[in-house]
Amino acid sequence: MIHIAEQILISRPDHLLGRSLHRQLLYLGHPASHIISAPLPDFHNLAETRAFLEAHRPEQLYLIAQDFQSSSAQPSSPGWHPDTSADATLIRAAYLCGVRRLIYVADSRVYPAPTPQPVAEWFLCAAPATPQPDSQAARVQRHCLRLCDSLSQGEGSGPRVDFRGAVVSELYGPLCRRDIPHPLSHPVSEPHHMGLVETLLHQLIQAESQGLNRLRLQLPPNTPMAVDLLYADDAAEALVYLLELPRQALANTATPAAPWHINIGSGVATHVDRLARQAAMAVGYFGLLDPLAPTSPELAVTTRSLCTRRLRDLSWEPLIDLECGLELTAMDLRLRTRRHDRAGALARPHPA
């Protein structure tokens, strides 16, 4: 059942996934006026966050993790606790302000390393000791998934809520904005780039425009050699589908070992060399590609993919395959590049 009359808040409306969620909600018939577009407060501040929620009264909240798919791997500082994060503050404020339905969106870093691949939801509950210290982002996301589950199970004396969690694989897709900087004017290490696919496409478009016959592509930091890739619009559709599912339908696929959250992904791990070749075809680059090198020795044999059996049992599968998704994303990058070049030409003074 689609709750058309409800006010909806997307915590990061300018993120790739946030924009896809906005489009998906409009496609399903939600009025644009019901999707809250007011400037967002600092979610680290509980008082400001509560005041914002009480003023706008959202009944649904799509909460995209603050460090969702960021390339940062900042370690936790001494004395720091994930409950002080912006994500946890927003979840608790939503609970106190009467938000009835919430879905928290984490990325695959929540699963400790090493993990058997593809990784299933139960592995997070097992929480084995890991030889590498967790990043701060991973600890926050893991804590918030558990917090959503505990609040939904009736922790405290507040109202009964339906707070759910999802772990999403590596996203890609068109940026769908005209006001971002020129896509080829930034080095691949800058946070302007939104993921592995966009980083590869940027380099390939640049090489094709310069007529290079050979190219050594550069991977973003901390990239495994095989990745589960999902088109952003598919991820948005899955998140809306999961939040709208009756709670009992979701509970029927849960087990004592995996009660908190559900994986969203393609279920297929694509090696980065194959991805580079497919991206080159999407761009129209026919030069020689050197084999991709891992960004660190420990990533040389690393795969990151999600087991999506529970999601498929709930009758959802992605619609956009990798070939089609790459072509759509490459087309968007080319259009924005041409738009930027034309704007630059029009801005130059004309000779008298």
C-alpha positions in Angstrom: 0.0 0.0 0.0 1.4 3.4 -1.0 0.9 6.1 1.7 0.3 9.0 -0.6 -1.0 11.5 2.0 2.0 11.4 4.2 4.7 14.0 4.5 8.2 12.7 3.6 11.7 13.7 4.4 14.8 12.7 2.6 17.8 13.4 4.8 20.3 14.0 1.9 18.3 15.3 -1.0 21.3 16.4 -3.1 23.0 13.0 -2.9 22.8 10.7 -5.9 20.5 8.3 -4.0 18.5 11.2 -2.5 17.7 12.6 -6.0 16.7 9.1 -7.2 14.4 8.7 -4.2 12.8 12.0 -5.0 12.1 11.0 -8.6 10.8 7.6 -7.5 8.3 9.1 -5.0 7.0 11.5 -7.6 6.7 8.7 -10.1 4.5 6.7 -7.6 2.2 9.7 -7.3 3.3 11.5 -4.2 2.7 15.3 -4.6 5.8 17.4 -4.7 4.4 19.5 -1.9 4.5 16.4 0.4 8.3 15.9 0.0 9.9 18.3 2.4 12.3 20.7 0.7 13.1 23.1 3.5 16.8 23.8 4.3 18.0 21.0 6.6 19.5 21.7 10.1 22.7 20.4 11.6 21.7 16.9 12.5 24.4 16.7 15.1 22.4 19.1 17.2 19.5 17.3 18.9 17.6 20.5 19.8 17.8 21.9 16.2 16.9 18.5 14.7 13.8 18.1 17.0 12.7 21.7 16.3 12.9 21.0 12.5 11.0 17.7 12.8 8.3 19.2 15.0 7.9 22.1 12.6 7.5 19.9 9.4 6.0 16.8 11.0 7.3 14.1 8.5 5.6 10.8 8.8 8.2 9.0 6.6 11.9 9.5 6.7 14.5 8.1 4.3 17.7 8.5 6.2 20.9 8.1 4.0 24.0 7.6 6.2 26.1 10.7 6.5 29.2 9.0 5.2 27.3 6.8 2.7 29.8 5.3 0.2 32.4 8.0 1.1 35.9 7.0 0.2 37.1 8.2 3.6 38.2 5.5 6.0 38.7 7.7 9.1 39.5 5.6 12.2 37.5 6.1 15.4 39.1 8.6 17.8 39.6 7.6 21.5 36.5 8.3 23.6 34.3 8.7 20.6 30.9 6.8 20.5 28.7 6.3 17.5 25.6 7.5 19.4 27.0 11.0 19.1 26.9 10.9 15.3 24.4 12.9 13.2 22.7 9.7 12.0 22.0 8.5 15.5 20.9 11.9 16.6 18.4 12.1 13.7 17.0 8.6 14.5 16.4 9.4 18.2 14.9 12.8 17.3 12.6 11.1 14.8 11.5 8.7 17.5 10.8 11.5 20.0 9.0 13.6 17.4 6.6 10.9 16.3 8.0 9.9 12.9 6.2 6.6 12.3 8.2 5.0 9.5 11.9 5.3 8.8 14.4 3.4 6.7 18.1 3.9 7.4 20.4 3.4 4.4 23.9 2.1 5.1 26.6 0.8 2.7 28.5 -2.5 2.5 31.3 -1.3 4.8 29.1 -2.2 7.8 30.2 -5.8 7.3 33.5 -6.4 9.1 36.5 -7.7 7.1 37.2 -10.4 6.1 33.7 -11.7 5.2 32.6 -14.6 3.0 31.2 -13.4 -0.3 28.5 -12.7 -1.2 27.9 -11.5 2.4 24.5 -12.2 3.9 22.7 -10.1 6.6 23.4 -12.6 9.4 27.1 -11.9 9.2 26.6 -8.5 10.8 24.9 -10.2 13.8 27.8 -12.6 14.1 30.2 -9.6 14.4 33.5 -11.6 14.4 36.7 -10.0 15.5 38.4 -8.2 12.7 42.2 -7.8 12.3 41.7 -4.3 11.0 40.2 -1.5 13.1 36.8 -0.4 11.9 36.4 3.0 10.3 34.3 5.5 12.1 31.7 5.4 9.3 31.3 1.6 9.6 30.8 1.8 13.4 28.2 4.6 13.0 26.2 2.7 10.3 26.3 -0.6 12.3 25.2 1.2 15.5 22.3 2.9 13.6 21.0 -0.3 12.1 20.8 -1.8 15.5 19.3 1.4 17.0 16.5 1.2 14.4 15.8 -2.4 15.2 15.8 -1.8 19.0 13.4 1.2 18.7 11.1 -0.8 16.4 11.0 -3.6 19.0 9.7 -1.3 21.6 12.7 0.0 23.5 11.6 2.7 25.9 8.2 4.1 26.7 7.6 6.0 23.5 5.1 5.2 20.7 5.4 2.1 18.6 7.4 2.9 15.4 8.4 1.0 12.3 12.1 1.8 11.8 13.8 -0.4 9.2 17.4 -0.7 7.8 19.0 -1.5 4.5 22.5 -2.1 3.3 23.1 -1.0 -0.3 25.8 -2.0 -2.6 28.0 0.4 -4.7 25.7 2.9 -6.5 26.2 4.7 -9.8 24.0 6.7 -12.2 23.4 10.1 -13.8 24.0 13.0 -11.4 20.9 14.8 -12.8 22.0 18.3 -11.9 23.2 21.2 -14.1 24.8 23.3 -11.4 27.7 21.0 -10.5 31.3 21.9 -11.6 32.6 20.7 -15.0 32.9 16.9 -14.7 36.3 16.7 -16.2 37.9 19.6 -14.3 38.5 17.7 -11.0 41.1 15.0 -10.1 39.5 11.7 -9.3 40.5 11.9 -5.7 38.2 14.8 -5.0 34.9 14.1 -3.1 33.0 15.7 -6.0 33.1 12.3 -7.7 30.4 10.0 -6.5 31.8 6.5 -7.0 33.8 4.0 -8.9 31.8 4.1 -12.1 31.7 7.9 -12.4 35.5 8.0 -11.7 36.2 5.5 -14.6 33.8 7.2 -17.0 35.4 10.7 -16.3 38.8 9.4 -17.2 37.6 7.5 -20.3 35.7 10.5 -21.7 38.7 12.7 -21.2 41.0 10.1 -22.9 38.6 9.8 -25.8 38.3 13.6 -26.2 42.1 13.9 -26.2 42.6 11.0 -28.7 44.7 8.9 -26.4 45.6 5.5 -27.8 46.4 3.9 -24.4 45.1 4.6 -20.9 46.0 3.5 -17.4 42.9 4.1 -15.3 43.1 5.2 -11.7 40.8 3.6 -9.1 39.3 5.6 -6.2 40.8 4.9 -2.8 39.8 1.6 -1.0 38.3 0.0 -4.1 38.1 -3.8 -4.1 38.9 -5.6 -7.3 35.3 -7.0 -7.7 32.3 -4.9 -6.8 28.5 -5.4 -6.6 27.1 -2.4 -8.7 23.6 -1.1 -8.6 21.9 1.6 -10.6 20.7 4.4 -8.2 17.1 4.4 -9.5 16.9 0.7 -8.8 18.1 1.3 -5.3 15.6 4.0 -4.7 12.8 1.8 -6.0 13.9 -1.0 -3.7 14.0 1.3 -0.7 10.5 2.7 -1.3 9.3 -0.9 -1.8 10.8 -2.1 1.4 9.4 0.8 3.5 5.9 0.3 2.0 5.9 -3.5 2.6 3.7 -4.7 5.5 5.8 -5.4 8.5 4.7 -9.0 8.6 5.8 -9.6 5.0 9.3 -8.4 6.0 9.3 -10.4 9.2 8.5 -13.6 7.3 11.9 -13.4 5.6 13.8 -12.6 8.9 15.6 -15.1 11.0 17.0 -14.8 14.6 20.4 -14.4 13.1 19.3 -11.6 10.7 16.5 -9.5 12.1 17.7 -5.9 11.6 18.1 -5.1 8.0 18.0 -6.3 4.4 20.6 -6.2 1.6 19.9 -4.3 -1.6 22.2 -5.0 -4.6 22.5 -6.7 -7.9 23.8 -9.9 -6.4 26.7 -10.0 -9.0 30.3 -9.0 -8.4 31.9 -7.4 -11.4 35.7 -7.4 -11.7 37.0 -3.9 -12.2 38.9 -4.8 -15.4 35.6 -6.0 -16.9 33.9 -2.9 -15.7 36.5 -0.7 -17.3 36.0 -2.5 -20.7 32.3 -2.1 -20.5 32.6 1.6 -19.5 35.0 2.1 -22.4 32.3 0.7 -24.8 29.7 3.0 -23.2 31.9 6.0 -23.8 33.1 4.9 -27.3 36.8 4.7 -26.3 38.6 2.1 -28.4 42.2 2.6 -27.1 44.2 0.1 -25.1 43.4 -0.2 -21.4 46.2 -1.3 -19.0 45.1 -3.8 -16.4 43.9 -2.0 -13.2 46.1 -2.2 -10.2 44.7 -2.4 -6.6 45.0 0.7 -4.5 46.6 -1.3 -1.7 48.1 -4.8 -1.5 45.4 -6.1 0.8 42.7 -5.2 -1.8 44.3 -7.3 -4.6 42.0 -10.3 -4.1 39.1 -8.5 -2.4 35.5 -8.9 -3.5 32.6 -6.8 -2.1 29.2 -8.2 -3.0 25.9 -8.6 -1.1 23.7 -11.7 -0.9 20.2 -10.5 -1.9 18.3 -13.7 -1.4 15.9 -12.1 1.1 15.1 -9.2 -1.2 14.4 -11.6 -4.1 12.2 -13.7 -1.8 10.2 -10.5 -1.4 9.7 -10.4 -5.2 12.0 -7.5 -6.0 14.9 -7.6 -8.6 16.8 -4.7 -10.2 15.6 -3.5 -13.6 18.6 -1.8 -15.1 21.5 -4.1 -16.1 25.1 -2.9 -16.0 25.4 -2.3 -19.8 22.3 -0.1 -19.9 23.2 1.7 -16.7 26.7 2.6 -17.9 25.3 4.0 -21.2 22.8 6.2 -19.3 25.5 7.4 -17.0 28.0 8.1 -19.8 25.3 10.0 -21.7 24.7 12.2 -18.7 28.4 13.0 -18.3 28.7 13.8 -22.0 25.7 16.1 -22.0 27.0 18.0 -18.9 30.4 18.3 -20.5 29.0 19.8 -23.7 26.7 22.1 -21.7 29.7 23.4 -19.8 31.7 23.9 -22.9 28.9 25.8 -24.6 28.4 28.0 -21.5 32.1 28.8 -21.5 32.0 29.7 -25.2 29.0 32.0 -24.7 30.7 33.7 -21.7 33.8 34.7 -23.8 33.7 38.3 -25.1 33.1 38.5 -28.8 35.4 40.6 -31.0 34.0 43.9 -32.0 
